[in-house]
């Protein structure tokens, strides 16, 4: 890409889940590249705290479980260019053997990450520029399922297949998915250290990624106007082992 292609000057970028972790890193990189950035989260206090760390950005609250909340968030925004969704509901149990699953809780696992993402696409796509992009988030378990995690594998796969359908349905708007491996966010720090290190030691690149490294891939999906319907892994080679 030439220097002009590496710029987001004059572009409007919306990051849902942009108050922490990967989402905040995406918002920060987009700002660095000249974009006008709007971040959103379900908690107003988190939005306010993130805006203090991201001068020049704007923000608002959104409840991805509530379609009317999603509609209210997008209505006043007006036209924009790129939408990135990194939001997740970390309070919902996603890891259990199939024979032990609480199916009511399992359905809740899809409320934010799948149905909430689809609600954001439904309402956000009405205002997005035809040359713009939407980038969703899946996870490595969609490709490398782990024992005791069938629901997480299914959710990641559902998001990736949704993106493929959306890439055709919303064309020429581009739709892609970033598939993160172990990213060193606030949530990763809650994993048992021995379990985390055991996994990382098997990787071709035996470490976790910084959120900024994952953010580059989201911004790549915004900048490259000839990429759509793709799953973009950031996993340290985790798909190989």
N, C-alpha and C positions, 0 to 999 in steps of 0.2 A: 504494500500500500504506500502511496505517496503521502507527503506530510498533510495535505488537505484531507485525504481520506481518513487520517488518524484523528481528526478533529470532530467534536460534537458541537462546535460553535453554532448558535442559533437553533439548536434542537431542544425540545422539551422531553425530559425523561421522567417517568413515573416509576417508583420502586415501592411495591407493596411488600412489607417486611423489611423496610429500609432503615429500621432504627437500631439494628444490632447485627453482629455476625457478617455473613456474606452480603446480605442486603445493604447494610451500611457501607461496606467496602465498595459495592457497585455504585451507590450514590456518590461516594467520595471520589471515585475515579471518573465518573461522568462529569462531576463538577470540575475536576482538574482539567478535563478535556473541553471545557467550555459550555457544557449543557446547563440549561435551566432545569433544576431538579426539584421534584416533589416527592416526599417520602410519606408513607402511611403505615399505621400500625393500629392494633385494637385498643391500645392504652395511650391516652393523651399524655400522661407523664413521660412515657417512653419517647413519644414524638418530641415533646419539648426538650428533653435531655439530648436527643440526637441533633436537634436543630442548633443547640448551643455549640456542638462540635462540628457543625457543617455550615459555616457562614454563607449566606446568600441563598440557601435552600428554603423551600416552604414545605409545609406538612399538614396532615389532617388525619383524623381517625376513620377507621373502617372496620366493620365487623363482617368478615367473610362468611359467617354463618347466616347472615341476614341479607337477602337480596336487596331489600329496600335501602339498607345502609350502604351497600355497594353502589346502587344507583345514585344515592344522595352524594356520595363521594365524587363520582365522575361528572355529574351534571354541571357543576360550576367550573370545572377545570377548563373546558373548551378544548380546542385542538391540541394534540401533542403528537410526538413522533415515536417514542419507544416505551414499552411497558415491560418491566421485569418483575416476576413474582417469586419471592423467596420465603414467603410466610409459611409457618407451620404451627401446628398445635402440639406443643411438647408435653401437655398435661394428659394427653390421650395415650393409653397403653397400646403400643404397637408390636410388642414382642411377647409372644406366647405360642406354645405348641397348638396346633389346630384342634386337638382333642380337648384343650382347656379354654379355648377362646370364649370370652363373653361376647356374644354376637351383637348385643346392643352397643357395647363399647366399641366393637369392631366397626360398626356402621359410623359411629362418631369419628373414627379415625379418618374417614373420607370427607368429613364435613368441611374442613378448611382446605386441606391440601388438594382435593379433587373438585368437589362441588363449589367450594369457595373460589378456586382458581377459574373454574368455568364461568361463574357469575361475573368475575372481574373481566374475563375476556368478552363475555356477552355485552356488558355495558361499556367497557373501555374501547372495544373495537369500533364503536359507533363514532368515536371522535379521533381515532388514530389516523395519521397521514397514510395514504396508500403506499408510500415508499418507506413506511415505518416497519417496526418489528415488535413481536411479543416473545418473551423468553420465559419459559416455565422451568421448574426445578423437579428433578426426580431423585434418584439415589442409586448407589452401586448395588444395593441388594436386588434391584430389578434384574441385574445381569449375573450376579454371584449370590444366589439365595443362601441364607444361613439357616441352620437348624433352629427352630423356635421363632422364626420370623417370616412365616408365609404371608401374613397380612402386609408387612412392609414391602415385601417383594411384589405383591399384587398391586399395591398402591403406586409404586414407582413405575411398573409396567403400564398401568392404566393412564398415567400422566403422559408417558411417552407415546402411546398410541393415540391419545387425545390430540397431542400436538401434531401428529402426522395428519390426522383428519382435518384439523384446523388449518394447517398449511395449505391444503387444497381448498377448503371452504372459504377462507378469508383472503386468498390470493387476490391482488399482489402483495398484501401485507404478509410479511415473513414471520413464521412461527417456528421456534426451535426449543430445545430442552438442554439445560446444563445438568449433567449427572455427576454430582460431587462424590468423592470418596471421603476420607477422613480429613475434615477441615477443622483447624484449631480454633473453634468458636467457644462461646460460653457454655454451650450444651455439651460439646465434646469433653470439656473439662470435668463433667459429671460422670464420665465413664470410669469404671475401675481401672486404675493405672496399669495393673498387670495385664488385663485383657487388651487394653489399648496398645501397649508395647508389644504384646505377642502378635497382634495383627500387623502392626507397622513393620516389624522385623522381617516379615515375609515379602514385603513389597520390593519391586525393583528399585524404587526410590524410597528407602526405608525411613520415612518421616511423614508427619502430617503436613498439610498445606496451610499456609497463612490465608486468611480470608481475601487478602488483596490478590493472591494468585488465582483464586477462583473468580474474583471479580473481572479479571482480564477476559475471561471466556464469555461472560455476559456482554461485556462491551464489544468484544469481537463480533458477537451475533448482531449487535446493533449496527456496527460499521460495515460489515461485509454484505453488500446488497445482493449477492448471488448465492446466499446460503439460506435454505428453508427446509423444514421437515426433518432436521437432523438432531441427533443426540450427541452432545459434545461432552465427553468424559474429562473430568479433572480428578484423577484417582491414583496418581503415582504409579501407574501400571497395575493397579489392583485387578483389572479385568483380565490380566494375563496369568495370574497365579491362583 
